[in-house]
Structures are given as C-alpha cells and as structure tokens.
Amino acid sequence: MRESGTTNGWFTIGIALIFIGASLYGVLILLGIGFAINQASDEAGAPLWGVLLIPGLVGLGFLVLLAKVIVDRLNSAEDDHYSNNVDQ
C-alpha cells in the first residue's frame, strides 16, 4: 500500500495491532480448549484425543493454505505492478 502525508506508518501500526490482538486471542482460546480437553480426557480417557485429531488436521490445512496465499501475494511482481501503476 502506498502511504503519503500525515498517515505514514499508520497502516503498519494498525496491522501490527490486529496481529498482536489476534495472536493473544488465539493463544487464550488454545489454552482454554487445552484445559477443557484435559478435563474431558481425565474423565473419558485417551480416545478423546483421536476424535480431536480430525479437526486439528483441518485447522492445520487451513493455516497452510493461508500461509501460501500470503507468501504468494508478497512475492508477486505482477500484483506489485498493478498496485503501483493501475487505477491511480
């Protein structure tokens, strides 16, 4: 994104705050889910982890695809050319 005027750096600060908030929220969710799973596992036994493996694989696949999209966008010269030279 092109920045000019008095808002230089605002985009970076905004994105950083979003990523920090999302990361903290994600960590807290994982800790809460981990606690709940441990409590349920104590009562139900080890088979509970096998059931949770399937959604875990789906989530991991989603994260891999999200990372691919971000890396492809950051390394795309065509997208950079379009952003800098078209619709200005």
N, C-alpha and C positions, 0 to 999 in steps of 0.2 A: 504494500500500500504506500502511496505517496503522501508524505506529510509536508505541510507548509504552514507558515505563520506562527501563531502563538500556541498551537497544539502539538508541536514537535514532542514526541515521546509519549504522548497520551495513549496512543494505540498500544505501545509496548507495555505501559503500566497497566492498562485495562486488561489486556490478555494475560499478563502475569498474575494479576489478582484473581481472574477467573480460574486459571490453572491451579493456583495455590488453594483457593476455596474448594474446587472440585477434588483436588488431591486429599485435602483434610477430610472432606465429607466421605470420600471413598474409603479412606483408612478407617474412619469411625464406623462406617457400615460394615466393613470386613471384620473389624473387631467384635461388633455386636453379633454378626452372623456366626463368627467363630465361637463366641461364648454360647450362643443358643445351640449350635451343633454339638459342642462338648457336653452340654447338659442333656441333650436328647440322646447322644451316644452313650452316656453313662447309664441311661435307662433302657435303651433299645439294643445296645451292643454295636459291634463293628459293621453290620450290614448297612447301616445308615450312610457310611462313607461311600459305599458303592453306588447308592442311589444319587448322591450328590455329585458324583464324577461326571455324569452326563451334562447337567447344566454348566459345570465347570469347563468342560470341553467346548461347549457352545460359546461361553463368555470369552475363552481364550481365542477361539476362532474370530470372534468379533474384534478383539483387540489387535490381532494380527492384520486383519483387513483394514482397520482404522489406521494403523501404522503405515501400511502400504500406501493408502491414499495420501497421507500427509507427506511421506517421503517422495512419492511421485510428483506431488504438487511443488514441493520445494526444489526439486531437481529438473523441472520442466522449463526449458528455454522458451518454448512456444507460449506457454502461459505468461511468462515474464514479458515477452514481447507484446502480447495482447494487452496486458495490464498497463504497459508503459506507453503504447502507441495508438490504441484504438479507443474510440468514444471519449475524446478529450475536448 
